[in-house]
Amino acid sequence: MLTTPNQHSSRRSLQHAGEQLRQQYARHRCSAPFWDAYHQVQRELVAAFPERQAELCNRLAVFAQRLGAVEKAQLLELADSEV
């Protein structure tokens, strides 16, 4: 499967975001500092890739679920342009 440069860049950014969140969760668990970091990472990703906003937010939510920060991730509906 071929990816566009923008998809590759967003994937790399998402991997970096995951590492940041993993570190924050290890330090703070589910406390306010973790959620502050989560929202900061989310804002940065959406600012860099606004056309993939819902997809990136969903991926972060699922990541938070896998970390154990939430029991069940609440996902956004994808826009037609993101499908």
NUSE-164139 format. One line per field, with one value per atom (N, C-alpha, C): atom name; x negated, y negated, z negated. Coordinates in Angstrom, 1 decimal. Example, Ala and Ser with C-alpha at 12.3 -4.5 7.8 and 13.67 -1.06 7.14 Angstrom:
BEGIN
a (N,CA,C,N,CA,C) .
c1 (-13.2,-12.3,-13.2,-12.8,-13.7,-12.9) .
c2 (5.7,4.5,3.3,2.2,1.1,0.0) .
c3 (-7.8,-7.8,-7.8,-7.1,-7.1,-7.9) .
% end
This chain:
BEGIN
a (N,CA,C,N,CA,C,N,CA,C,N,CA,C,N,CA,C,N,CA,C,N,CA,C,N,CA,C,N,CA,C,N,CA,C,N,CA,C,N,CA,C,N,CA,C,N,CA,C,N,CA,C,N,CA,C,N,CA,C,N,CA,C,N,CA,C,N,CA,C,N,CA,C,N,CA,C,N,CA,C,N,CA,C,N,CA,C,N,CA,C,N,CA,C,N,CA,C,N,CA,C,N,CA,C,N,CA,C,N,CA,C,N,CA,C,N,CA,C,N,CA,C,N,CA,C,N,CA,C,N,CA,C,N,CA,C,N,CA,C,N,CA,C,N,CA,C,N,CA,C,N,CA,C,N,CA,C,N,CA,C,N,CA,C,N,CA,C,N,CA,C,N,CA,C,N,CA,C,N,CA,C,N,CA,C,N,CA,C,N,CA,C,N,CA,C,N,CA,C,N,CA,C,N,CA,C,N,CA,C,N,CA,C,N,CA,C,N,CA,C,N,CA,C,N,CA,C,N,CA,C,N,CA,C,N,CA,C,N,CA,C,N,CA,C,N,CA,C,N,CA,C,N,CA,C,N,CA,C,N,CA,C,N,CA,C,N,CA,C,N,CA,C,N,CA,C,N,CA,C,N,CA,C,N,CA,C,N,CA,C) .
c1 (-0.8,0.0,-0.9,-0.7,-1.4,-0.8,-1.7,-1.2,-1.7,-0.9,-1.3,-2.3,-3.1,-4.0,-3.3,-2.1,-1.3,-0.9,-0.5,-0.1,-1.3,-2.5,-3.7,-4.1,-4.0,-4.3,-3.4,-2.1,-1.1,-1.3,-1.7,-2.0,-3.2,-4.2,-5.4,-5.1,-4.3,-3.9,-3.0,-2.2,-1.3,-2.2,-3.2,-4.1,-4.8,-5.3,-5.9,-4.9,-3.7,-2.7,-2.4,-2.4,-2.2,-3.3,-4.6,-5.7,-5.6,-5.2,-5.0,-3.9,-2.8,-1.7,-2.1,-2.8,-3.3,-4.1,-5.0,-5.9,-5.1,-4.1,-3.3,-2.4,-1.9,-1.1,-1.9,-3.2,-4.0,-4.3,-4.4,-4.7,-3.5,-2.4,-1.2,0.0,0.0,1.2,2.4,3.5,4.7,5.0,4.0,4.2,4.2,4.4,4.6,3.3,2.1,1.0,1.0,1.4,1.5,2.5,3.7,4.7,4.3,3.6,3.0,2.1,1.2,0.3,1.1,2.1,3.0,3.6,4.2,4.8,3.8,2.6,1.6,1.1,0.9,0.5,1.6,2.9,4.0,4.1,3.9,3.9,2.8,1.6,0.5,0.8,1.3,1.6,2.6,3.7,4.8,4.3,3.5,3.0,2.1,1.3,0.4,1.2,2.3,3.0,4.5,5.0,6.4,7.4,6.9,7.8,8.0,7.3,7.4,7.8,8.4,8.7,9.4,10.6,11.3,10.5,9.9,9.1,8.0,7.2,6.2,6.7,7.8,8.4,8.8,9.4,9.8,8.6,7.5,6.3,5.8,5.8,5.3,6.2,7.5,8.4,8.2,8.0,7.8,6.4,5.5,4.2,4.3,5.1,5.4,6.1,7.0,7.7,6.6,5.8,4.8,3.8,3.5,2.7,3.4,4.7,5.5,6.0,5.9,6.4,7.9,8.5,10.0,10.4,11.6,12.1,12.5,13.2,13.7,13.5,12.8,12.6,13.8,14.1,15.3,14.7,15.2,14.7,15.7,15.0,15.7,16.1,17.2,17.5,16.6,16.1,15.2,15.9,15.4,15.9,15.7,16.5,16.3,14.9,14.3,12.9,11.9,12.2,11.3,11.4,12.4,12.7,11.8) .
c2 (1.2,0.0,-1.2,-2.1,-3.4,-4.4,-5.2,-6.3,-7.6,-8.7,-10.0,-10.5,-11.5,-12.1,-12.7,-13.2,-13.7,-12.6,-11.4,-10.3,-9.8,-9.7,-9.2,-10.2,-11.5,-12.5,-12.4,-12.2,-12.1,-10.8,-9.8,-8.5,-8.6,-9.3,-9.5,-10.4,-11.5,-12.4,-11.6,-10.7,-10.0,-9.0,-8.4,-7.6,-8.3,-9.5,-10.4,-10.8,-11.1,-11.4,-10.3,-9.1,-7.9,-7.7,-8.0,-7.9,-8.9,-10.2,-11.2,-10.8,-10.3,-9.9,-8.7,-7.8,-6.6,-7.1,-8.0,-8.6,-9.3,-10.1,-10.9,-9.9,-8.9,-7.9,-7.2,-6.8,-6.1,-7.0,-8.3,-9.3,-9.6,-9.9,-10.5,-9.6,-8.5,-7.6,-8.5,-8.4,-9.0,-10.4,-11.0,-12.3,-13.5,-14.7,-15.9,-16.1,-15.9,-16.2,-15.3,-14.1,-13.2,-13.8,-14.2,-14.7,-16.0,-16.8,-18.1,-17.8,-16.8,-16.4,-15.8,-15.0,-14.4,-15.5,-16.5,-17.6,-18.4,-18.6,-19.3,-18.6,-17.3,-16.5,-16.5,-16.4,-16.4,-17.7,-18.8,-20.1,-20.3,-19.8,-19.9,-19.0,-17.8,-16.9,-17.5,-18.0,-18.6,-19.9,-20.7,-21.9,-21.5,-20.4,-20.0,-19.3,-18.6,-17.8,-18.0,-19.2,-19.5,-18.7,-18.3,-17.5,-16.1,-15.7,-14.3,-14.4,-15.5,-15.7,-14.6,-14.1,-13.1,-11.8,-11.4,-10.2,-10.2,-11.4,-11.5,-11.5,-12.2,-12.2,-10.8,-10.0,-8.7,-7.8,-7.9,-7.1,-7.4,-8.7,-9.1,-8.5,-8.5,-8.0,-6.4,-5.7,-4.3,-4.0,-4.9,-4.7,-4.9,-5.9,-6.2,-5.0,-4.3,-3.1,-2.0,-1.8,-0.8,-1.0,-2.2,-2.5,-2.2,-2.2,-2.0,-3.3,-4.4,-5.7,-5.8,-5.1,-5.1,-3.6,-3.3,-2.0,-1.7,-2.7,-2.6,-3.9,-3.9,-5.2,-5.6,-6.9,-7.4,-8.0,-7.4,-7.8,-8.8,-9.6,-10.6,-10.0,-10.4,-10.0,-10.7,-9.9,-10.5,-11.3,-12.4,-13.1,-12.3,-12.6,-11.9,-12.1,-13.2,-13.5,-12.7,-12.1,-11.3,-9.8,-9.4,-8.0,-7.4) .
c3 (0.0,0.0,0.0,0.9,1.0,0.1,-0.5,-1.3,-0.7,-0.9,-0.4,-1.4,-1.1,-2.0,-3.3,-3.1,-4.2,-5.2,-4.6,-5.4,-6.2,-5.5,-6.2,-7.3,-7.1,-8.1,-9.3,-9.0,-10.1,-10.9,-10.2,-10.9,-11.8,-11.3,-12.1,-13.3,-13.1,-14.2,-15.2,-14.7,-15.6,-16.5,-15.9,-16.7,-17.7,-17.4,-18.4,-19.5,-19.1,-20.1,-21.0,-20.5,-21.3,-22.3,-21.9,-22.9,-24.0,-23.6,-24.6,-25.6,-25.1,-26.0,-26.9,-26.3,-27.1,-28.3,-28.0,-29.1,-30.1,-29.7,-30.6,-31.5,-30.8,-31.6,-32.6,-32.2,-33.2,-34.4,-34.2,-35.3,-36.1,-35.4,-36.1,-36.2,-35.5,-35.4,-34.8,-35.5,-34.9,-35.5,-36.1,-36.8,-35.8,-36.3,-35.5,-34.6,-35.1,-34.2,-32.9,-33.1,-31.9,-30.9,-31.4,-30.5,-29.9,-30.6,-30.1,-28.9,-29.1,-28.0,-26.8,-27.1,-26.1,-25.2,-25.9,-25.1,-24.3,-24.9,-24.2,-22.9,-23.0,-21.9,-20.9,-21.3,-20.4,-19.6,-20.3,-19.7,-18.6,-18.9,-18.0,-16.8,-16.9,-15.8,-14.9,-15.5,-14.7,-14.0,-14.6,-14.0,-12.8,-12.9,-11.8,-10.7,-11.0,-10.0,-10.2,-9.9,-10.2,-9.3,-8.2,-7.3,-7.8,-8.8,-9.4,-10.9,-11.3,-12.7,-13.4,-12.9,-13.6,-13.6,-12.6,-12.5,-13.6,-13.7,-14.7,-16.1,-16.3,-17.7,-18.1,-17.1,-17.4,-17.7,-17.0,-17.2,-18.6,-19.0,-20.3,-21.4,-21.2,-22.1,-22.3,-21.2,-21.3,-22.0,-21.8,-22.4,-23.9,-24.3,-25.8,-26.4,-25.6,-26.1,-26.3,-25.3,-25.4,-26.6,-26.9,-28.1,-29.4,-29.4,-30.6,-31.2,-30.4,-30.9,-30.9,-30.0,-29.9,-29.7,-30.1,-30.0,-28.5,-27.9,-26.5,-25.8,-24.8,-24.0,-23.3,-23.4,-22.7,-21.4,-20.3,-18.9,-18.2,-17.4,-16.6,-15.3,-14.7,-13.3,-12.3,-11.4,-10.4,-9.3,-8.9,-7.8,-6.5,-5.5,-4.2,-3.7,-3.9,-3.4,-4.1,-5.3,-6.0,-5.8,-5.1,-4.9,-3.8) .
% end
